[in-house]
Amino acid sequence: MTQRMWREHDLKSRYDVVIIGGGVHGLATAYYLTKMGVKNVAVLEGKYIGFGGSGRNTAIVRSNYRTPEGIAFYDRSVKLYEQLAEDLNFNVMFSQHGHLTLAHNERGVTGLRERANTNQLMGVNSRLISPDEIQELVPEMNVFGECRFPILAALYHPPGGIIRHDAVVWGYARGVDRGGGEVHQQTKVTGIETRNGAVCAVQTTRGRIETNTVVNATAGYAGTICDMVNIKIPVETHPLQACVTEPLKPFLNAVVVSSTLHCYVSQTDRGELVMGAEVDDYSSYSLRSTLHFLEGNATHMLELFPFLANVNVLRQWAGLCDMTPDYSPIMGESPDVKGFLMTVGWGTYGFKAGPASGELMAQRIATGKVPPTLAPFRLERFYENRLVGEKAAASVSH
Ligand SMILES: Cc1cc2nc3c(=O)[nH]c(=O)nc-3n(C[C@H](O)[C@H](O)[C@H](O)COP(=O)(O)OP(=O)(O)OC[C@H]3O[C@@H](n4cnc5c(N)ncnc54)[C@H](O)[C@@H]3O)c2cc1C
């Protein structure tokens, strides 16, 4: 008989840890908890695992961020991704074929130079390259031809690349199951109970569960879960759209990103081009994709690759992004409600962070201590004016 990837269970009346959200963050946290011996863990997913951003993202993984705190954190995640297939015994199809961020003006070049310097100081492989080198890496790109925004330089990050997002989610879910934890789909959390300022239970569409530790891992829906315990977080939810073309003969052996043109592209192992842009500029929970996005994205993409003019787009879609003011996540325990933890604020860039945030959140829960790499991302930073400003490195760069 074929073995199922993960089993179905009756809901128990008590768990040591309840994780809300079956995306990469919820599942990775549960996986590393079970590895650390905390096995009475349930991941509660209102729909199906991967329904959220984890099944809708464009799967770019990289660590060439801007701040020392961000670089250290994302570098840990890339390292965990490099071992993940072996760790989970599941092929996650991680292809580290390199990542290029283009600069089209002098300010852009200065920003990328700053990033390259900080990356190198932190031991991350990233450097500024000239138009000649860019053309060598991506011969089909319009580097020297006529264009509105000339390409002056790029930040080249060889360890960056793409991964198969579904495989990561499924692999982690299987890992949770094999480690002794439980994954519950179609189980929506409808309320959280507190007693004396501490979490004591969650209400779900399948019944009430007692617990003293709840993790909010719901990305675009994070604010709705925080409302259940009267916590305000500085997060705005915006749709983010992407699209995929028909398969083409392989020609693009790097992820190409331009924040001036607000677009990025990679080619999958099946030959399709996966393209995206910046978040929609309105706040919404809508999962509809729009013609406006498609037109804008195509216009900008044709600046870089004019020969794609007759290529068909097969599919477009949208997901929700929980954007923080500094474009960095919020991880850790709420200062106001004991036992209420968050791994949210993952915006347009959180898929790459799943392994590191899962590992650090699991350490935080299992040991009660805040790991140093996690500390800069606590909620209190917004009240202490200690922001981790990643907008220059995080926006369209995913
Ligand atoms: C189009 C697009 C492209 C992107 N590209 C990239 C990229 O290239 N690289 C990158 O690193 N990141 C990218 N991202 C961002 C990335 O997808 C997210 O940051 C990441 O997936 C968030 O993961 P998560 O586990 O926190 O949340 P999600 O995967 O969104 O999971 C949250 C889950 O919570 C569930 N939920 C909500 N409310 C409840 C409730 N009350 N009870 C139970 N369950 C609930 C939802 O159903 C959902 O499944 C992109 C996002 C989009 C939309």
The ligand as a Gaussian input file, in Angstrom:
#p B3LYP/6-31G(d) Opt

LIG

0 1
 C        2.972000      36.293000      -6.197000
 C        3.928000      36.142000      -5.048000
 C        5.286000      35.991000      -5.320000
 C        6.189000      35.835000      -4.251000
 N        7.496000      35.582000      -4.551000
 C        8.366000      35.302000      -3.546000
 C        9.694000      34.904000      -3.869000
 O       10.068000      34.806000      -5.040000
 N       10.545000      34.630000      -2.835000
 C       10.156000      34.730000      -1.532000
 O       10.971000      34.500000      -0.648000
 N        8.875000      35.084000      -1.206000
 C        7.977000      35.358000      -2.174000
 N        6.681000      35.692000      -1.874000
 C        6.278000      35.833000      -0.460000
 C        5.994000      34.480000       0.157000
 O        5.103000      33.755000      -0.642000
 C        5.390000      34.621000       1.558000
 O        6.135000      35.570000       2.312000
 C        5.421000      33.297000       2.302000
 O        4.950000      32.253000       1.509000
 C        4.601000      33.382000       3.571000
 O        4.537000      32.092000       4.108000
 P        3.694000      31.818000       5.414000
 O        3.907000      30.395000       5.768000
 O        4.016000      32.848000       6.443000
 O        2.183000      32.113000       4.983000
 P        1.213000      31.449000       3.913000
 O        1.894000      30.520000       3.007000
 O        0.450000      32.581000       3.312000
 O        0.262000      30.581000       4.815000
 C       -0.634000      31.152000       5.732000
 C       -1.782000      30.170000       5.885000
 O       -2.604000      30.599000       6.980000
 C       -3.888000      30.108000       6.720000
 N       -4.850000      30.790000       7.596000
 C       -5.221000      32.094000       7.571000
 N       -6.125000      32.334000       8.541000
 C       -6.325000      31.157000       9.187000
 C       -7.148000      30.773000      10.286000
 N       -7.967000      31.641000      10.902000
 N       -7.099000      29.487000      10.709000
 C       -6.279000      28.582000      10.088000
 N       -5.497000      28.903000       9.041000
 C       -5.505000      30.178000       8.602000
 C       -4.084000      30.411000       5.232000
 O       -5.101000      29.593000       4.681000
 C       -2.701000      30.114000       4.665000
 O       -2.607000      28.829000       4.083000
 C        5.737000      35.873000      -2.896000
 C        4.372000      36.033000      -2.635000
 C        3.468000      36.133000      -3.698000
 C        2.012000      36.290000      -3.386000

